[in-house]
């Protein structure tokens, strides 16, 4: 039996390289941000504007700021869930 090294993306997909797993995670974030901007917030933005914003958001230190903002939003939304 041979041991193999694999990387797991956030959606449970298995990848042979860390880069591929990170790329998949970035795609997942991009899809969610796209849905947030277009459908939930009903903003009229182009695909290229969303793409540029997502690329910027996934770079350090913006990635940390994105995580912190998302966590705060979830915390506030969860606080009102019992209503």
mmCIF file of the N, C-alpha and C atoms, coordinates in Angstrom:
data_MODEL
# 
_entry.id   MODEL 
# 
loop_
_atom_site.group_PDB 
_atom_site.id 
_atom_site.type_symbol 
_atom_site.label_atom_id 
_atom_site.label_alt_id 
_atom_site.label_comp_id 
_atom_site.label_asym_id 
_atom_site.label_entity_id 
_atom_site.label_seq_id 
_atom_site.pdbx_PDB_ins_code 
_atom_site.Cartn_x 
_atom_site.Cartn_y 
_atom_site.Cartn_z 
_atom_site.occupancy 
_atom_site.B_iso_or_equiv 
_atom_site.pdbx_formal_charge 
_atom_site.auth_seq_id 
_atom_site.auth_comp_id 
_atom_site.auth_asym_id 
_atom_site.auth_atom_id 
_atom_site.pdbx_PDB_model_num 
ATOM 1   N N  . UNK A 1 1  ? 0.847   -1.160 0.000   1.00 0.00 ? 1  UNK A N  1 
ATOM 2   C CA . UNK A 1 1  ? 0.000   0.000  0.000   1.00 0.00 ? 1  UNK A CA 1 
ATOM 3   C C  . UNK A 1 1  ? 0.898   1.230  0.000   1.00 0.00 ? 1  UNK A C  1 
ATOM 4   N N  . UNK A 1 2  ? 0.478   2.249  -0.774  1.00 0.00 ? 2  UNK A N  1 
ATOM 5   C CA . UNK A 1 2  ? 1.227   3.489  -0.834  1.00 0.00 ? 2  UNK A CA 1 
ATOM 6   C C  . UNK A 1 2  ? 0.455   4.595  -0.122  1.00 0.00 ? 2  UNK A C  1 
ATOM 7   N N  . UNK A 1 3  ? 1.194   5.422  0.546   1.00 0.00 ? 3  UNK A N  1 
ATOM 8   C CA . UNK A 1 3  ? 0.610   6.575  1.196   1.00 0.00 ? 3  UNK A CA 1 
ATOM 9   C C  . UNK A 1 3  ? 0.588   7.732  0.201   1.00 0.00 ? 3  UNK A C  1 
ATOM 10  N N  . UNK A 1 4  ? -0.526  8.442  0.144   1.00 0.00 ? 4  UNK A N  1 
ATOM 11  C CA . UNK A 1 4  ? -0.622  9.588  -0.759  1.00 0.00 ? 4  UNK A CA 1 
ATOM 12  C C  . UNK A 1 4  ? -0.958  10.834 0.053   1.00 0.00 ? 4  UNK A C  1 
ATOM 13  N N  . UNK A 1 5  ? -0.520  11.934 -0.471  1.00 0.00 ? 5  UNK A N  1 
ATOM 14  C CA . UNK A 1 5  ? -0.818  13.207 0.170   1.00 0.00 ? 5  UNK A CA 1 
ATOM 15  C C  . UNK A 1 5  ? -1.917  13.884 -0.631  1.00 0.00 ? 5  UNK A C  1 
ATOM 16  N N  . UNK A 1 6  ? -2.937  14.340 0.069   1.00 0.00 ? 6  UNK A N  1 
ATOM 17  C CA . UNK A 1 6  ? -4.061  14.997 -0.592  1.00 0.00 ? 6  UNK A CA 1 
ATOM 18  C C  . UNK A 1 6  ? -4.463  16.215 0.229   1.00 0.00 ? 6  UNK A C  1 
ATOM 19  N N  . UNK A 1 7  ? -5.188  17.107 -0.418  1.00 0.00 ? 7  UNK A N  1 
ATOM 20  C CA . UNK A 1 7  ? -5.642  18.332 0.219   1.00 0.00 ? 7  UNK A CA 1 
ATOM 21  C C  . UNK A 1 7  ? -7.151  18.427 0.048   1.00 0.00 ? 7  UNK A C  1 
ATOM 22  N N  . UNK A 1 8  ? -7.810  18.820 1.113   1.00 0.00 ? 8  UNK A N  1 
ATOM 23  C CA . UNK A 1 8  ? -9.260  18.882 1.141   1.00 0.00 ? 8  UNK A CA 1 
ATOM 24  C C  . UNK A 1 8  ? -9.702  20.339 1.086   1.00 0.00 ? 8  UNK A C  1 
ATOM 25  N N  . UNK A 1 9  ? -10.557 20.659 0.117   1.00 0.00 ? 9  UNK A N  1 
ATOM 26  C CA . UNK A 1 9  ? -11.112 22.010 0.057   1.00 0.00 ? 9  UNK A CA 1 
ATOM 27  C C  . UNK A 1 9  ? -12.324 22.094 0.988   1.00 0.00 ? 9  UNK A C  1 
ATOM 28  N N  . UNK A 1 10 ? -12.817 23.293 1.204   1.00 0.00 ? 10 UNK A N  1 
ATOM 29  C CA . UNK A 1 10 ? -13.891 23.526 2.173   1.00 0.00 ? 10 UNK A CA 1 
ATOM 30  C C  . UNK A 1 10 ? -15.172 22.763 1.843   1.00 0.00 ? 10 UNK A C  1 
ATOM 31  N N  . UNK A 1 11 ? -15.385 22.446 0.582   1.00 0.00 ? 11 UNK A N  1 
ATOM 32  C CA . UNK A 1 11 ? -16.599 21.722 0.185   1.00 0.00 ? 11 UNK A CA 1 
ATOM 33  C C  . UNK A 1 11 ? -16.419 20.209 0.189   1.00 0.00 ? 11 UNK A C  1 
ATOM 34  N N  . UNK A 1 12 ? -15.281 19.744 0.682   1.00 0.00 ? 12 UNK A N  1 
ATOM 35  C CA . UNK A 1 12 ? -15.049 18.313 0.801   1.00 0.00 ? 12 UNK A CA 1 
ATOM 36  C C  . UNK A 1 12 ? -14.379 17.674 -0.404  1.00 0.00 ? 12 UNK A C  1 
ATOM 37  N N  . UNK A 1 13 ? -14.082 18.448 -1.438  1.00 0.00 ? 13 UNK A N  1 
ATOM 38  C CA . UNK A 1 13 ? -13.387 17.894 -2.602  1.00 0.00 ? 13 UNK A CA 1 
ATOM 39  C C  . UNK A 1 13 ? -11.930 17.605 -2.238  1.00 0.00 ? 13 UNK A C  1 
ATOM 40  N N  . UNK A 1 14 ? -11.401 16.542 -2.790  1.00 0.00 ? 14 UNK A N  1 
ATOM 41  C CA . UNK A 1 14 ? -10.013 16.152 -2.561  1.00 0.00 ? 14 UNK A CA 1 
ATOM 42  C C  . UNK A 1 14 ? -9.177  16.582 -3.761  1.00 0.00 ? 14 UNK A C  1 
ATOM 43  N N  . UNK A 1 15 ? -8.019  17.185 -3.469  1.00 0.00 ? 15 UNK A N  1 
ATOM 44  C CA . UNK A 1 15 ? -7.134  17.698 -4.523  1.00 0.00 ? 15 UNK A CA 1 
ATOM 45  C C  . UNK A 1 15 ? -5.734  17.140 -4.324  1.00 0.00 ? 15 UNK A C  1 
ATOM 46  N N  . UNK A 1 16 ? -5.005  17.015 -5.409  1.00 0.00 ? 16 UNK A N  1 
ATOM 47  C CA . UNK A 1 16 ? -3.656  16.466 -5.331  1.00 0.00 ? 16 UNK A CA 1 
ATOM 48  C C  . UNK A 1 16 ? -2.618  17.519 -4.958  1.00 0.00 ? 16 UNK A C  1 
ATOM 49  N N  . UNK A 1 17 ? -2.970  18.807 -5.069  1.00 0.00 ? 17 UNK A N  1 
ATOM 50  C CA . UNK A 1 17 ? -2.035  19.863 -4.693  1.00 0.00 ? 17 UNK A CA 1 
ATOM 51  C C  . UNK A 1 17 ? -2.719  20.857 -3.768  1.00 0.00 ? 17 UNK A C  1 
ATOM 52  N N  . UNK A 1 18 ? -1.913  21.483 -2.929  1.00 0.00 ? 18 UNK A N  1 
ATOM 53  C CA . UNK A 1 18 ? -2.440  22.513 -2.035  1.00 0.00 ? 18 UNK A CA 1 
ATOM 54  C C  . UNK A 1 18 ? -2.967  23.696 -2.840  1.00 0.00 ? 18 UNK A C  1 
ATOM 55  N N  . UNK A 1 19 ? -2.288  24.020 -3.919  1.00 0.00 ? 19 UNK A N  1 
ATOM 56  C CA . UNK A 1 19 ? -2.712  25.130 -4.770  1.00 0.00 ? 19 UNK A CA 1 
ATOM 57  C C  . UNK A 1 19 ? -4.108  24.893 -5.340  1.00 0.00 ? 19 UNK A C  1 
ATOM 58  N N  . UNK A 1 20 ? -4.392  23.672 -5.745  1.00 0.00 ? 20 UNK A N  1 
ATOM 59  C CA . UNK A 1 20 ? -5.704  23.348 -6.295  1.00 0.00 ? 20 UNK A CA 1 
ATOM 60  C C  . UNK A 1 20 ? -6.790  23.457 -5.227  1.00 0.00 ? 20 UNK A C  1 
ATOM 61  N N  . UNK A 1 21 ? -6.480  23.018 -4.022  1.00 0.00 ? 21 UNK A N  1 
ATOM 62  C CA . UNK A 1 21 ? -7.453  23.123 -2.923  1.00 0.00 ? 21 UNK A CA 1 
ATOM 63  C C  . UNK A 1 21 ? -7.706  24.580 -2.572  1.00 0.00 ? 21 UNK A C  1 
ATOM 64  N N  . UNK A 1 22 ? -6.641  25.391 -2.531  1.00 0.00 ? 22 UNK A N  1 
ATOM 65  C CA . UNK A 1 22 ? -6.806  26.820 -2.247  1.00 0.00 ? 22 UNK A CA 1 
ATOM 66  C C  . UNK A 1 22 ? -7.606  27.503 -3.360  1.00 0.00 ? 22 UNK A C  1 
ATOM 67  N N  . UNK A 1 23 ? -7.336  27.135 -4.592  1.00 0.00 ? 23 UNK A N  1 
ATOM 68  C CA . UNK A 1 23 ? -8.068  27.722 -5.717  1.00 0.00 ? 23 UNK A CA 1 
ATOM 69  C C  . UNK A 1 23 ? -9.554  27.383 -5.616  1.00 0.00 ? 23 UNK A C  1 
ATOM 70  N N  . UNK A 1 24 ? -9.872  26.160 -5.237  1.00 0.00 ? 24 UNK A N  1 
ATOM 71  C CA . UNK A 1 24 ? -11.269 25.759 -5.079  1.00 0.00 ? 24 UNK A CA 1 
ATOM 72  C C  . UNK A 1 24 ? -11.931 26.549 -3.954  1.00 0.00 ? 24 UNK A C  1 
ATOM 73  N N  . UNK A 1 25 ? -11.226 26.710 -2.842  1.00 0.00 ? 25 UNK A N  1 
ATOM 74  C CA . UNK A 1 25 ? -11.765 27.509 -1.745  1.00 0.00 ? 25 UNK A CA 1 
ATOM 75  C C  . UNK A 1 25 ? -12.017 28.949 -2.191  1.00 0.00 ? 25 UNK A C  1 
ATOM 76  N N  . UNK A 1 26 ? -11.086 29.512 -2.945  1.00 0.00 ? 26 UNK A N  1 
ATOM 77  C CA . UNK A 1 26 ? -11.272 30.864 -3.463  1.00 0.00 ? 26 UNK A CA 1 
ATOM 78  C C  . UNK A 1 26 ? -12.475 30.935 -4.402  1.00 0.00 ? 26 UNK A C  1 
ATOM 79  N N  . UNK A 1 27 ? -12.664 29.909 -5.216  1.00 0.00 ? 27 UNK A N  1 
ATOM 80  C CA . UNK A 1 27 ? -13.840 29.853 -6.095  1.00 0.00 ? 27 UNK A CA 1 
ATOM 81  C C  . UNK A 1 27 ? -15.129 29.828 -5.281  1.00 0.00 ? 27 UNK A C  1 
ATOM 82  N N  . UNK A 1 28 ? -15.126 29.061 -4.200  1.00 0.00 ? 28 UNK A N  1 
ATOM 83  C CA . UNK A 1 28 ? -16.312 28.977 -3.339  1.00 0.00 ? 28 UNK A CA 1 
ATOM 84  C C  . UNK A 1 28 ? -16.631 30.336 -2.717  1.00 0.00 ? 28 UNK A C  1 
ATOM 85  N N  . UNK A 1 29 ? -15.604 31.030 -2.249  1.00 0.00 ? 29 UNK A N  1 
ATOM 86  C CA . UNK A 1 29 ? -15.815 32.363 -1.681  1.00 0.00 ? 29 UNK A CA 1 
ATOM 87  C C  . UNK A 1 29 ? -16.339 33.300 -2.761  1.00 0.00 ? 29 UNK A C  1 
ATOM 88  N N  . UNK A 1 30 ? -15.751 33.236 -3.936  1.00 0.00 ? 30 UNK A N  1 
ATOM 89  C CA . UNK A 1 30 ? -16.183 34.086 -5.042  1.00 0.00 ? 30 UNK A CA 1 
ATOM 90  C C  . UNK A 1 30 ? -17.639 33.859 -5.418  1.00 0.00 ? 30 UNK A C  1 
ATOM 91  N N  . UNK A 1 31 ? -18.051 32.602 -5.446  1.00 0.00 ? 31 UNK A N  1 
ATOM 92  C CA . UNK A 1 31 ? -19.443 32.284 -5.767  1.00 0.00 ? 31 UNK A CA 1 
ATOM 93  C C  . UNK A 1 31 ? -20.390 32.876 -4.725  1.00 0.00 ? 31 UNK A C  1 
ATOM 94  N N  . UNK A 1 32 ? -20.017 32.774 -3.456  1.00 0.00 ? 32 UNK A N  1 
ATOM 95  C CA . UNK A 1 32 ? -20.864 33.313 -2.388  1.00 0.00 ? 32 UNK A CA 1 
ATOM 96  C C  . UNK A 1 32 ? -20.922 34.837 -2.436  1.00 0.00 ? 32 UNK A C  1 
ATOM 97  N N  . UNK A 1 33 ? -19.783 35.480 -2.676  1.00 0.00 ? 33 UNK A N  1 
ATOM 98  C CA . UNK A 1 33 ? -19.777 36.936 -2.777  1.00 0.00 ? 33 UNK A CA 1 
ATOM 99  C C  . UNK A 1 33 ? -20.575 37.404 -3.987  1.00 0.00 ? 33 UNK A C  1 
ATOM 100 N N  . UNK A 1 34 ? -20.468 36.677 -5.084  1.00 0.00 ? 34 UNK A N  1 
ATOM 101 C CA . UNK A 1 34 ? -21.253 36.996 -6.279  1.00 0.00 ? 34 UNK A CA 1 
ATOM 102 C C  . UNK A 1 34 ? -22.744 36.942 -5.960  1.00 0.00 ? 34 UNK A C  1 
ATOM 103 N N  . UNK A 1 35 ? -23.166 35.883 -5.297  1.00 0.00 ? 35 UNK A N  1 
ATOM 104 C CA . UNK A 1 35 ? -24.569 35.744 -4.926  1.00 0.00 ? 35 UNK A CA 1 
ATOM 105 C C  . UNK A 1 35 ? -25.002 36.821 -3.951  1.00 0.00 ? 35 UNK A C  1 
ATOM 106 N N  . UNK A 1 36 ? -24.139 37.154 -3.020  1.00 0.00 ? 36 UNK A N  1 
ATOM 107 C CA . UNK A 1 36 ? -24.451 38.198 -2.050  1.00 0.00 ? 36 UNK A CA 1 
ATOM 108 C C  . UNK A 1 36 ? -24.674 39.534 -2.755  1.00 0.00 ? 36 UNK A C  1 
ATOM 109 N N  . UNK A 1 37 ? -23.754 39.902 -3.615  1.00 0.00 ? 37 UNK A N  1 
ATOM 110 C CA . UNK A 1 37 ? -23.845 41.199 -4.277  1.00 0.00 ? 37 UNK A CA 1 
ATOM 111 C C  . UNK A 1 37 ? -24.991 41.279 -5.275  1.00 0.00 ? 37 UNK A C  1 
ATOM 112 N N  . UNK A 1 38 ? -25.152 40.245 -6.075  1.00 0.00 ? 38 UNK A N  1 
ATOM 113 C CA . UNK A 1 38 ? -26.161 40.279 -7.137  1.00 0.00 ? 38 UNK A CA 1 
ATOM 114 C C  . UNK A 1 38 ? -27.573 40.006 -6.643  1.00 0.00 ? 38 UNK A C  1 
ATOM 115 N N  . UNK A 1 39 ? -27.734 38.987 -5.837  1.00 0.00 ? 39 UNK A N  1 
ATOM 116 C CA . UNK A 1 39 ? -29.071 38.509 -5.515  1.00 0.00 ? 39 UNK A CA 1 
ATOM 117 C C  . UNK A 1 39 ? -29.572 38.986 -4.156  1.00 0.00 ? 39 UNK A C  1 
ATOM 118 N N  . UNK A 1 40 ? -28.730 38.913 -3.146  1.00 0.00 ? 40 UNK A N  1 
ATOM 119 C CA . UNK A 1 40 ? -29.175 39.283 -1.808  1.00 0.00 ? 40 UNK A CA 1 
ATOM 120 C C  . UNK A 1 40 ? -29.227 40.806 -1.672  1.00 0.00 ? 40 UNK A C  1 
ATOM 121 N N  . UNK A 1 41 ? -28.173 41.492 -2.103  1.00 0.00 ? 41 UNK A N  1 
ATOM 122 C CA . UNK A 1 41 ? -28.142 42.945 -2.001  1.00 0.00 ? 41 UNK A CA 1 
ATOM 123 C C  . UNK A 1 41 ? -28.736 43.624 -3.225  1.00 0.00 ? 41 UNK A C  1 
ATOM 124 N N  . UNK A 1 42 ? -29.015 42.847 -4.257  1.00 0.00 ? 42 UNK A N  1 
ATOM 125 C CA . UNK A 1 42 ? -29.635 43.340 -5.495  1.00 0.00 ? 42 UNK A CA 1 
ATOM 126 C C  . UNK A 1 42 ? -28.860 44.505 -6.110  1.00 0.00 ? 42 UNK A C  1 
ATOM 127 N N  . UNK A 1 43 ? -27.538 44.397 -6.126  1.00 0.00 ? 43 UNK A N  1 
ATOM 128 C CA . UNK A 1 43 ? -26.718 45.431 -6.744  1.00 0.00 ? 43 UNK A CA 1 
ATOM 129 C C  . UNK A 1 43 ? -26.556 45.148 -8.235  1.00 0.00 ? 43 UNK A C  1 
ATOM 130 N N  . UNK A 1 44 ? -26.502 46.201 -9.008  1.00 0.00 ? 44 UNK A N  1 
ATOM 131 C CA . UNK A 1 44 ? -26.315 46.071 -10.446 1.00 0.00 ? 44 UNK A CA 1 
ATOM 132 C C  . UNK A 1 44 ? -24.824 46.221 -10.743 1.00 0.00 ? 44 UNK A C  1 
ATOM 133 N N  . UNK A 1 45 ? -24.089 45.120 -10.618 1.00 0.00 ? 45 UNK A N  1 
ATOM 134 C CA . UNK A 1 45 ? -22.650 45.138 -10.842 1.00 0.00 ? 45 UNK A CA 1 
ATOM 135 C C  . UNK A 1 45 ? -22.309 44.147 -11.944 1.00 0.00 ? 45 UNK A C  1 
ATOM 136 N N  . UNK A 1 46 ? -21.239 44.442 -12.648 1.00 0.00 ? 46 UNK A N  1 
ATOM 137 C CA . UNK A 1 46 ? -20.818 43.566 -13.733 1.00 0.00 ? 46 UNK A CA 1 
ATOM 138 C C  . UNK A 1 46 ? -19.992 42.414 -13.183 1.00 0.00 ? 46 UNK A C  1 
ATOM 139 N N  . UNK A 1 47 ? -19.868 41.383 -13.990 1.00 0.00 ? 47 UNK A N  1 
ATOM 140 C CA . UNK A 1 47 ? -19.061 40.223 -13.604 1.00 0.00 ? 47 UNK A CA 1 
ATOM 141 C C  . UNK A 1 47 ? -17.619 40.637 -13.340 1.00 0.00 ? 47 UNK A C  1 
ATOM 142 N N  . UNK A 1 48 ? -17.076 41.500 -14.177 1.00 0.00 ? 48 UNK A N  1 
ATOM 143 C CA . UNK A 1 48 ? -15.677 41.910 -14.016 1.00 0.00 ? 48 UNK A CA 1 
ATOM 144 C C  . UNK A 1 48 ? -15.489 42.720 -12.729 1.00 0.00 ? 48 UNK A C  1 
ATOM 145 N N  . UNK A 1 49 ? -16.480 43.538 -12.352 1.00 0.00 ? 49 UNK A N  1 
ATOM 146 C CA . UNK A 1 49 ? -16.384 44.282 -11.097 1.00 0.00 ? 49 UNK A CA 1 
ATOM 147 C C  . UNK A 1 49 ? -16.373 43.324 -9.910  1.00 0.00 ? 49 UNK A C  1 
ATOM 148 N N  . UNK A 1 50 ? -17.235 42.327 -9.958  1.00 0.00 ? 50 UNK A N  1 
ATOM 149 C CA . UNK A 1 50 ? -17.261 41.331 -8.884  1.00 0.00 ? 50 UNK A CA 1 
ATOM 150 C C  . UNK A 1 50 ? -15.942 40.569 -8.844  1.00 0.00 ? 50 UNK A C  1 
ATOM 151 N N  . UNK A 1 51 ? -15.454 40.148 -10.004 1.00 0.00 ? 51 UNK A N  1 
ATOM 152 C CA . UNK A 1 51 ? -14.200 39.402 -10.074 1.00 0.00 ? 51 UNK A CA 1 
ATOM 153 C C  . UNK A 1 51 ? -13.056 40.207 -9.457  1.00 0.00 ? 51 UNK A C  1 
ATOM 154 N N  . UNK A 1 52 ? -12.946 41.466 -9.847  1.00 0.00 ? 52 UNK A N  1 
ATOM 155 C CA . UNK A 1 52 ? -11.867 42.308 -9.316  1.00 0.00 ? 52 UNK A CA 1 
ATOM 156 C C  . UNK A 1 52 ? -11.995 42.486 -7.806  1.00 0.00 ? 52 UNK A C  1 
ATOM 157 N N  . UNK A 1 53 ? -13.214 42.683 -7.343  1.00 0.00 ? 53 UNK A N  1 
ATOM 158 C CA . UNK A 1 53 ? -13.440 42.832 -5.911  1.00 0.00 ? 53 UNK A CA 1 
ATOM 159 C C  . UNK A 1 53 ? -13.095 41.574 -5.142  1.00 0.00 ? 53 UNK A C  1 
ATOM 160 N N  . UNK A 1 54 ? -13.474 40.424 -5.683  1.00 0.00 ? 54 UNK A N  1 
ATOM 161 C CA . UNK A 1 54 ? -13.180 39.152 -5.020  1.00 0.00 ? 54 UNK A CA 1 
ATOM 162 C C  . UNK A 1 54 ? -11.686 38.902 -4.976  1.00 0.00 ? 54 UNK A C  1 
ATOM 163 N N  . UNK A 1 55 ? -10.999 39.144 -6.086  1.00 0.00 ? 55 UNK A N  1 
ATOM 164 C CA . UNK A 1 55 ? -9.544  38.958 -6.121  1.00 0.00 ? 55 UNK A CA 1 
ATOM 165 C C  . UNK A 1 55 ? -8.892  39.843 -5.075  1.00 0.00 ? 55 UNK A C  1 
ATOM 166 N N  . UNK A 1 56 ? -9.332  41.078 -4.977  1.00 0.00 ? 56 UNK A N  1 
ATOM 167 C CA . UNK A 1 56 ? -8.780  42.005 -3.984  1.00 0.00 ? 56 UNK A CA 1 
ATOM 168 C C  . UNK A 1 56 ? -9.085  41.522 -2.566  1.00 0.00 ? 56 UNK A C  1 
ATOM 169 N N  . UNK A 1 57 ? -10.305 41.052 -2.348  1.00 0.00 ? 57 UNK A N  1 
ATOM 170 C CA . UNK A 1 57 ? -10.711 40.600 -1.013  1.00 0.00 ? 57 UNK A CA 1 
ATOM 171 C C  . UNK A 1 57 ? -9.941  39.365 -0.556  1.00 0.00 ? 57 UNK A C  1 
ATOM 172 N N  . UNK A 1 58 ? -9.474  38.555 -1.499  1.00 0.00 ? 58 UNK A N  1 
ATOM 173 C CA . UNK A 1 58 ? -8.780  37.321 -1.141  1.00 0.00 ? 58 UNK A CA 1 
ATOM 174 C C  . UNK A 1 58 ? -7.279  37.514 -0.942  1.00 0.00 ? 58 UNK A C  1 
ATOM 175 N N  . UNK A 1 59 ? -6.798  38.735 -1.112  1.00 0.00 ? 59 UNK A N  1 
ATOM 176 C CA . UNK A 1 59 ? -5.387  39.016 -0.883  1.00 0.00 ? 59 UNK A CA 1 
ATOM 177 C C  . UNK A 1 59 ? -5.202  39.468 0.559   1.00 0.00 ? 59 UNK A C  1 
ATOM 178 N N  . UNK A 1 60 ? -4.028  39.203 1.102   1.00 0.00 ? 60 UNK A N  1 
ATOM 179 C CA . UNK A 1 60 ? -3.722  39.692 2.458   1.00 0.00 ? 60 UNK A CA 1 
ATOM 180 C C  . UNK A 1 60 ? -3.414  41.168 2.373   1.00 0.00 ? 60 UNK A C  1 
ATOM 181 N N  . UNK A 1 61 ? -3.806  42.024 3.304   1.00 0.00 ? 61 UNK A N  1 
ATOM 182 C CA . UNK A 1 61 ? -4.532  41.746 4.530   1.00 0.00 ? 61 UNK A CA 1 
ATOM 183 C C  . UNK A 1 61 ? -6.052  41.782 4.362   1.00 0.00 ? 61 UNK A C  1 
ATOM 184 N N  . UNK A 1 62 ? -6.539  42.024 3.151   1.00 0.00 ? 62 UNK A N  1 
ATOM 185 C CA . UNK A 1 62 ? -7.980  42.086 2.942   1.00 0.00 ? 62 UNK A CA 1 
ATOM 186 C C  . UNK A 1 62 ? -8.667  40.781 3.294   1.00 0.00 ? 62 UNK A C  1 
ATOM 187 N N  . UNK A 1 63 ? -8.001  39.669 3.096   1.00 0.00 ? 63 UNK A N  1 
ATOM 188 C CA . UNK A 1 63 ? -8.600  38.366 3.413   1.00 0.00 ? 63 UNK A CA 1 
ATOM 189 C C  . UNK A 1 63 ? -8.967  38.291 4.896   1.00 0.00 ? 63 UNK A C  1 
ATOM 190 N N  . UNK A 1 64 ? -8.077  38.807 5.747   1.00 0.00 ? 64 UNK A N  1 
ATOM 191 C CA . UNK A 1 64 ? -8.356  38.831 7.180   1.00 0.00 ? 64 UNK A CA 1 
ATOM 192 C C  . UNK A 1 64 ? -9.547  39.748 7.467   1.00 0.00 ? 64 UNK A C  1 
ATOM 193 N N  . UNK A 1 65 ? -9.594  40.900 6.828   1.00 0.00 ? 65 UNK A N  1 
ATOM 194 C CA . UNK A 1 65 ? -10.707 41.833 7.023   1.00 0.00 ? 65 UNK A CA 1 
ATOM 195 C C  . UNK A 1 65 ? -12.010 41.221 6.538   1.00 0.00 ? 65 UNK A C  1 
ATOM 196 N N  . UNK A 1 66 ? -11.982 40.481 5.431   1.00 0.00 ? 66 UNK A N  1 
ATOM 197 C CA . UNK A 1 66 ? -13.172 39.803 4.915   1.00 0.00 ? 66 UNK A CA 1 
ATOM 198 C C  . UNK A 1 66 ? -13.670 38.784 5.923   1.00 0.00 ? 66 UNK A C  1 
ATOM 199 N N  . UNK A 1 67 ? -12.761 38.007 6.492   1.00 0.00 ? 67 UNK A N  1 
ATOM 200 C CA . UNK A 1 67 ? -13.135 36.996 7.484   1.00 0.00 ? 67 UNK A CA 1 
ATOM 201 C C  . UNK A 1 67 ? -13.761 37.644 8.714   1.00 0.00 ? 67 UNK A C  1 
ATOM 202 N N  . UNK A 1 68 ? -13.142 38.713 9.190   1.00 0.00 ? 68 UNK A N  1 
ATOM 203 C CA . UNK A 1 68 ? -13.658 39.399 10.368  1.00 0.00 ? 68 UNK A CA 1 
ATOM 204 C C  . UNK A 1 68 ? -15.046 39.992 10.104  1.00 0.00 ? 68 UNK A C  1 
ATOM 205 N N  . UNK A 1 69 ? -15.228 40.608 8.946   1.00 0.00 ? 69 UNK A N  1 
ATOM 206 C CA . UNK A 1 69 ? -16.522 41.195 8.608   1.00 0.00 ? 69 UNK A CA 1 
ATOM 207 C C  . UNK A 1 69 ? -17.588 40.110 8.473   1.00 0.00 ? 69 UNK A C  1 
ATOM 208 N N  . UNK A 1 70 ? -17.248 39.010 7.820   1.00 0.00 ? 70 UNK A N  1 
ATOM 209 C CA . UNK A 1 70 ? -18.209 37.907 7.656   1.00 0.00 ? 70 UNK A CA 1 
ATOM 210 C C  . UNK A 1 70 ? -18.589 37.316 9.009   1.00 0.00 ? 70 UNK A C  1 
ATOM 211 N N  . UNK A 1 71 ? -17.621 37.162 9.906   1.00 0.00 ? 71 UNK A N  1 
ATOM 212 C CA . UNK A 1 71 ? -17.901 36.617 11.234  1.00 0.00 ? 71 UNK A CA 1 
ATOM 213 C C  . UNK A 1 71 ? -18.832 37.536 12.019  1.00 0.00 ? 71 UNK A C  1 
ATOM 214 N N  . UNK A 1 72 ? -18.619 38.848 11.909  1.00 0.00 ? 72 UNK A N  1 
ATOM 215 C CA . UNK A 1 72 ? -19.485 39.799 12.602  1.00 0.00 ? 72 UNK A CA 1 
ATOM 216 C C  . UNK A 1 72 ? -20.904 39.757 12.043  1.00 0.00 ? 72 UNK A C  1 
ATOM 217 N N  . UNK A 1 73 ? -21.023 39.666 10.727  1.00 0.00 ? 73 UNK A N  1 
ATOM 218 C CA . UNK A 1 73 ? -22.347 39.587 10.101  1.00 0.00 ? 73 UNK A CA 1 
ATOM 219 C C  . UNK A 1 73 ? -23.078 38.340 10.581  1.00 0.00 ? 73 UNK A C  1 
ATOM 220 N N  . UNK A 1 74 ? -22.392 37.203 10.589  1.00 0.00 ? 74 UNK A N  1 
ATOM 221 C CA . UNK A 1 74 ? -23.006 35.951 11.045  1.00 0.00 ? 74 UNK A CA 1 
ATOM 222 C C  . UNK A 1 74 ? -23.399 36.063 12.514  1.00 0.00 ? 74 UNK A C  1 
ATOM 223 N N  . UNK A 1 75 ? -22.553 36.658 13.334  1.00 0.00 ? 75 UNK A N  1 
ATOM 224 C CA . UNK A 1 75 ? -22.855 36.815 14.754  1.00 0.00 ? 75 UNK A CA 1 
ATOM 225 C C  . UNK A 1 75 ? -24.128 37.630 14.953  1.00 0.00 ? 75 UNK A C  1 
ATOM 226 N N  . UNK A 1 76 ? -24.261 38.724 14.234  1.00 0.00 ? 76 UNK A N  1 
ATOM 227 C CA . UNK A 1 76 ? -25.443 39.569 14.362  1.00 0.00 ? 76 UNK A CA 1 
ATOM 228 C C  . UNK A 1 76 ? -26.673 38.842 13.829  1.00 0.00 ? 76 UNK A C  1 
ATOM 229 N N  . UNK A 1 77 ? -26.555 38.180 12.692  1.00 0.00 ? 77 UNK A N  1 
ATOM 230 C CA . UNK A 1 77 ? -27.698 37.446 12.126  1.00 0.00 ? 77 UNK A CA 1 
ATOM 231 C C  . UNK A 1 77 ? -28.131 36.323 13.057  1.00 0.00 ? 77 UNK A C  1 
ATOM 232 N N  . UNK A 1 78 ? -27.166 35.608 13.625  1.00 0.00 ? 78 UNK A N  1 
ATOM 233 C CA . UNK A 1 78 ? -27.484 34.519 14.544  1.00 0.00 ? 78 UNK A CA 1 
ATOM 234 C C  . UNK A 1 78 ? -28.157 35.044 15.809  1.00 0.00 ? 78 UNK A C  1 
ATOM 235 N N  . UNK A 1 79 ? -27.773 36.226 16.243  1.00 0.00 ? 79 UNK A N  1 
ATOM 236 C CA . UNK A 1 79 ? -28.360 36.817 17.452  1.00 0.00 ? 79 UNK A CA 1 
ATOM 237 C C  . UNK A 1 79 ? -29.861 37.035 17.284  1.00 0.00 ? 79 UNK A C  1 
ATOM 238 N N  . UNK A 1 80 ? -30.287 37.380 16.097  1.00 0.00 ? 80 UNK A N  1 
ATOM 239 C CA . UNK A 1 80 ? -31.707 37.639 15.858  1.00 0.00 ? 80 UNK A CA 1 
ATOM 240 C C  . UNK A 1 80 ? -32.496 36.454 15.364  1.00 0.00 ? 80 UNK A C  1 
ATOM 241 N N  . UNK A 1 81 ? -31.894 35.285 15.294  1.00 0.00 ? 81 UNK A N  1 
ATOM 242 C CA . UNK A 1 81 ? -32.542 34.099 14.739  1.00 0.00 ? 81 UNK A CA 1 
ATOM 243 C C  . UNK A 1 81 ? -33.751 33.634 15.540  1.00 0.00 ? 81 UNK A C  1 
ATOM 244 N N  . UNK A 1 82 ? -33.785 33.904 16.840  1.00 0.00 ? 82 UNK A N  1 
ATOM 245 C CA . UNK A 1 82 ? -34.881 33.430 17.663  1.00 0.00 ? 82 UNK A CA 1 
ATOM 246 C C  . UNK A 1 82 ? -36.175 34.217 17.443  1.00 0.00 ? 82 UNK A C  1 
ATOM 247 N N  . UNK A 1 83 ? -36.077 35.324 16.759  1.00 0.00 ? 83 UNK A N  1 
ATOM 248 C CA . UNK A 1 83 ? -37.261 36.173 16.544  1.00 0.00 ? 83 UNK A CA 1 
ATOM 249 C C  . UNK A 1 83 ? -38.184 35.582 15.516  1.00 0.00 ? 83 UNK A C  1 
# 
